[in-house]
Amino acid sequence: MHEQTVREMMSREARKTNGASVGIPARLMDFPLPEGRPRFPFFGGNALASSLFAVFSAIFPPGERFFVESVRRFRDTITDETLKAQISGFIGQEAIHGREHEHLNTWLAAQGYDIALADRHIRFSLGLLERLPPSQQLACTAFMEHFTAHLAEQWLTHAEFRTSTDAEVLKLWSWHAIEELEHKSVAFDVHARVSPAAYRERVLAGPLVLGALLPGIAFSWGAILVKQGEALSLREHRRGLKALLGKNGFVTRVLAHVPDWFARDFHPDQQQTDAVEREWRERLFGAQGELNAHFRNREAVLKAAA
């Protein structure tokens, strides 16, 4: 499907509220990023960590479209009404994630981050995955959703990340995180229903995704540091590496869960996040929710979920 057509379809899905009835509401958000934000907004102004998060943000707009299209292809084959509603919620949430990260990426580009370079590498990498059979693409989406769900849990619970990241930028990542946890099982469940070789495709998905994406991520990360004039900031790089890849580092905690994917009896719900989700839904979207000022369809979502 042509990218513009996918974007239009995602935009339509984002305005539906049936996902709210199954706990996956498409929340229409609006996060303005005013001038005056720090150049390195993550981990206390660390350039290395901030550049990696810029690459993460660059991944999301094209990545979300890949996710949506891989799931959407199989929607008409699903007869379970609950799963169909979950698919609608998944597509709606991912559509808005992509839009808001496009806004963040525009701001990051103005701060000197080479988002265009990262975007090119990610699109090339996803293009390699798009050559795979549709059910294998769906397995790759489910693997990336597994990885992203653990990223999301860290966005909400990693103390150093939360206390040392710019407060306005943190709003977007907190909202994105709670929704990633809400829909973490959808792509996996669709794949399990439609693929006659689900486990084999699931095992293949890990190396396929890592082989396709990691080189571009690593190159983009390094290139952004060089263009920011931070390549030789060795003391700061040591601090950033410790925050990301140290014993209790942000990325270390995510990587620890990658092997879970390859267990034959794996399911995303084994990542037990119900308590985290309840806490953060109340904090962000409850009666006194921290993000209600940015939540444009709150009343419609509440009505659909009732």
C-alpha positions, 0 to 999 in steps of 0.5 A: 500500500502506498505510504500516503494511503497508509497515512490516510487510513491510519488517520481515519482509524485514530478517530475511532473509539471502538478500541477503548471498549477493549482497553486500547483507546486511540487518544488524540494528543497534542504535545507542543514543544516550545522553544527553549528546551535543552539541546540534550534533553535526556539523562541530564543533558548527556549527548550520547544518551540523548542522541540514541533517543533521537534515533529512537524517535526517528524510528517511530514514524516509519516504524509505526506505518510498517507495524500498522500495515503488517497487522492491517493486511490480516484484519479481514481474516480475523473473526473474533470481535474482541481481537478486531476491536483490539486491532482498531485500537492498535492502529489508532494508537500507532497512528497518533504515535507516528504523528507526535513523533514527527512533531518531536523529530521536527523539533530535534532537527531544529536542535541540530540532530540529523533526523533525516539521516536516521530516517533514511537508514530506518526506511532502508532497513524496513524496506528489507523487511518488506520483502519478506512474506506478509506473515513473516513481516507480522512476526517481525512486527510482533518482535519489535512490539516485544522490544518496544513494550520493554522500552515502554516499561523503562520509560515509566519506571527507570528512575534516572531516566524520569528524574533527569529528562526534560519535563516537557519532552517526558510527557510525550514519552510517558503517553507513548509508553502507556499505550505501548503497554496497552497494545503489546499483545495485539500483533502477536495474537494476530500472528498466532491466529493467522500463521500456520508456522507461527513459532518458526516465523517467530524465531526467525523474526529476531535475527531478521529484525536485528540484522536489518535495523541494528547497522542503521541504528548504530551508524545514525547514532554515531553520525548524530554525535559527530554532527553535534560536535560531541564525538570526542566528549569521552567523559560524557560518553562514559556517563552515557554508556553507564546510564544506558548499558551499565549494570542497571542501565536503561537499555540493559534492562530491555535487552535482558528480556529479548531471550524471552521471545524465543521460548516456545510458550512465550506470550507478551502478557508474561510481561506483567505490567497491569499495576504499572498501567493502572498507576500511570493511566490514573496519573496521566489521564485520571480526573486530575491527569497530568496530560489532560490538557493535551488529551483532545478526545478525552470525553469520547474515550471515556464514553466509549470505555464505559 
